[in-house]
């Protein structure tokens, strides 16, 4: 099994990476968490943060992937929606201590993934940092910076992974909350349309 195949599977461990657009909508951070799984002869752990829009779309996901077994590899991945300017890569800034550009590795129908090698230096900077800024560039050459808190990163990275049931409950609670927000937004839009219609005498 190739390294790319293993890493593609690792990127999907947490599931739900269905980002389709990066907008200025309010985003609900899901927080840092770790999930682990077995893939053939490899043990894969993914410490991840998802920035989720009120629509339920994953706007940006950051993953620190540790692969042990037949394939030994550590990578830092960022997942963003499609419609990105590929040559620009993804800019990563951690406070004012480190700035780098991640080249894109591959794209799925609904998302693109960029990565760099994960080393202890980067992990330590993340542990001691306050926030990271992930910036992709869309096809209109407009930058889309997303700020991600590093609060809770150390506990997630060094701590035990979520059990499958815990992860399922976490995702279910998040989806329930997002559905409520989407319904509230729909009602407000409907009320605004009705008001505009009445004000115009239509």
C-alpha positions as a printed Julia matrix, in Angstrom:
202×3 Matrix{Float64}:
   0.0    0.0    0.0
   1.41   3.4   -0.99
   2.04   6.24   1.43
  -0.44   8.42  -0.47
  -3.17   5.79  -0.13
  -2.54   5.48   3.6
  -2.56   9.24   4.1
  -5.7    9.65   2.02
  -7.38   7.16   4.3
  -5.99   8.9    7.36
  -7.39  12.21   6.24
 -10.84  10.64   6.18
 -10.68   8.94   9.58
 -12.62  11.7   11.27
 -15.12  11.72   8.38
 -17.42  14.53   7.42
 -14.91  16.56   5.42
 -17.63  17.8    3.07
 -16.45  21.37   2.69
 -17.84  23.0   -0.43
 -17.28  26.7    0.06
 -15.34  29.09   2.27
 -17.48  32.07   3.23
 -17.55  34.81   5.83
 -20.33  33.01   7.73
 -19.95  32.6   11.46
 -18.09  29.39  12.15
 -18.58  27.06  15.08
 -15.25  25.49  16.11
 -15.54  21.84  17.02
 -12.38  21.92  19.15
  -9.28  19.75  19.05
  -9.75  15.99  19.27
  -7.87  12.8   18.4
  -9.13   9.65  16.74
  -7.16   6.5   15.97
  -7.82   3.58  13.65
  -6.2    0.51  12.15
  -5.66   0.43   8.38
  -4.15  -2.84   7.18
  -0.8   -3.14   9.01
  -0.74   0.52  10.0
  -1.87   2.3   13.16
  -3.07   5.8   12.31
  -3.82   8.6   14.75
  -5.27  11.91  13.61
  -5.3   14.93  15.96
  -7.71  17.31  14.3
  -9.56  20.6   14.46
 -12.56  21.36  12.25
 -13.87  24.84  11.59
 -17.53  24.36  10.73
 -19.88  26.89   9.11
 -23.43  27.38  10.34
 -24.55  25.42   7.27
 -22.75  22.33   8.56
 -19.95  22.56   6.01
 -16.38  22.03   7.17
 -14.66  25.26   6.1
 -11.18  24.23   7.2
  -9.76  21.14   8.9
  -6.26  20.8   10.35
  -4.86  17.31  10.93
  -1.68  16.05  12.56
  -1.36  12.49  11.32
   0.93   9.87  12.87
   1.27   6.63  10.91
   3.11   3.65  12.42
   3.52   0.18  10.96
   4.46  -0.79   7.41
   4.38   2.92   6.66
   6.18   5.2    9.11
   5.24   8.81   8.5
   4.14  11.99  10.25
   2.4   14.76   8.33
   0.61  18.03   8.99
  -2.4   18.4    6.7
  -4.85  21.19   6.0
  -8.16  20.5    4.23
 -10.0   23.34   2.47
 -12.88  23.57  -0.02
 -12.32  23.19  -3.75
 -12.09  26.25  -5.98
  -8.64  27.11  -4.64
  -5.67  28.59  -6.51
  -3.42  25.53  -6.43
  -0.01  27.15  -7.17
  -0.47  29.5   -4.19
  -0.58  26.63  -1.7
  -1.87  27.24   1.83
  -0.14  29.71   4.14
   0.25  28.68   7.76
   1.17  31.16  10.51
   1.43  30.28  14.2
   1.3   33.45  16.29
   4.41  35.32  15.09
   6.8   32.41  15.54
   6.54  30.45  12.33
   5.17  30.98   8.84
   5.31  28.47   6.02
   3.47  27.47   2.85
   1.94  24.03   2.41
   1.82  22.69  -1.17
  -1.39  20.99  -2.27
  -1.15  17.2   -2.41
  -4.45  16.15  -3.98
  -8.13  17.08  -4.28
 -11.33  15.14  -3.69
 -14.6   16.22  -5.38
 -15.46  18.44  -2.39
 -12.13  19.33  -0.78
  -8.4   19.8   -1.37
  -5.57  18.76   0.94
  -2.17  20.4    1.44
   0.57  19.03   3.66
   4.08  19.38   5.06
   6.2   17.01   7.11
   5.29  16.96  10.8
   8.24  17.19  13.17
   8.75  17.72  16.91
   9.64  21.38  16.35
   6.25  22.11  14.77
   4.42  20.15  17.47
   6.19  22.12  20.23
   5.38  25.43  18.55
   1.73  24.41  18.38
   1.75  23.38  22.04
   3.16  26.74  23.09
   1.13  28.83  20.65
  -2.11  30.72  21.07
  -3.57  30.52  17.58
  -2.77  29.56  14.02
  -3.96  31.27  10.86
  -4.6   29.14   7.79
  -4.93  31.08   4.54
  -5.98  29.64   1.18
  -6.52  31.63  -2.01
  -9.61  31.18  -4.17
  -9.71  31.26  -7.96
 -10.54  34.97  -7.85
  -7.13  35.36  -6.15
  -8.77  36.45  -2.9
  -7.2   35.18   0.31
  -9.46  33.4    2.84
  -7.74  33.46   6.26
  -9.2   31.21   8.98
  -8.06  31.61  12.59
  -7.87  28.45  14.69
  -7.36  28.44  18.43
  -4.61  26.26  19.85
  -6.37  26.02  23.2
  -6.9   22.35  23.93
  -4.34  21.19  21.38
  -1.82  19.75  23.86
  -4.48  17.81  25.76
  -5.81  16.32  22.54
  -2.39  15.5   21.05
  -0.88  13.97  24.19
  -4.07  12.46  25.58
  -5.98   9.29  24.69
  -8.03   9.18  21.48
 -11.79   9.47  21.48
 -13.62   6.18  21.53
 -15.78   5.52  18.48
 -18.96   6.04  20.52
 -17.63   9.33  21.93
 -16.74  10.55  18.45
 -20.16   9.57  17.08
 -21.9   11.4   19.94
 -19.71  14.46  19.37
 -20.55  14.58  15.67
 -24.26  14.0   16.35
 -24.4   16.84  18.89
 -22.62  19.15  16.46
 -25.03  18.29  13.64
 -28.05  18.81  15.92
 -26.78  22.25  16.89
 -26.05  23.17  13.28
 -29.53  22.04  12.19
 -31.08  24.29  14.83
 -28.99  27.23  13.68
 -29.88  26.57  10.05
 -33.6   26.45  10.93
 -33.31  29.72  12.88
 -31.55  31.35   9.93
 -34.24  30.07   7.54
 -37.02  31.5    9.73
 -35.3   34.87  10.01
 -34.84  35.01   6.24
 -38.48  34.09   5.68
 -39.63  36.76   8.15
 -37.43  39.37   6.47
 -38.82  38.45   3.06
 -42.4   38.65   4.34
 -41.7   42.04   5.94
 -40.12  43.37   2.75
 -43.09  42.12   0.75
 -45.58  43.78   3.12
 -43.62  47.04   3.22
 -43.64  47.19  -0.57
 -47.37  46.55  -0.61
 -46.89  43.42  -2.68
